[in-house]
């Protein structure tokens, strides 16, 4: 697995890996992670930025908040 790119200036850490004919888009925020797999046959490396739009990141941040609520509810 190799790191293709890391994005800075986003509300969460974004790392794109190349592995097994796929790009793995990994988003990290606090104790939570989200990983998306995208076929290398469907996207060129330069096109990954087309996926990582502000809307995509915003929706991922909403999921992180939901994950936090679910964890808190499960613990309590």
Secondary structure, 3 states (H helix, E strand, C coil): CEEEEEECCCCCEEEEEEECCEEEEEEEECCEEEEEEEECCCCCHHHHHHHCCHHHHHHHHHHHHHHHHHHHHHHC
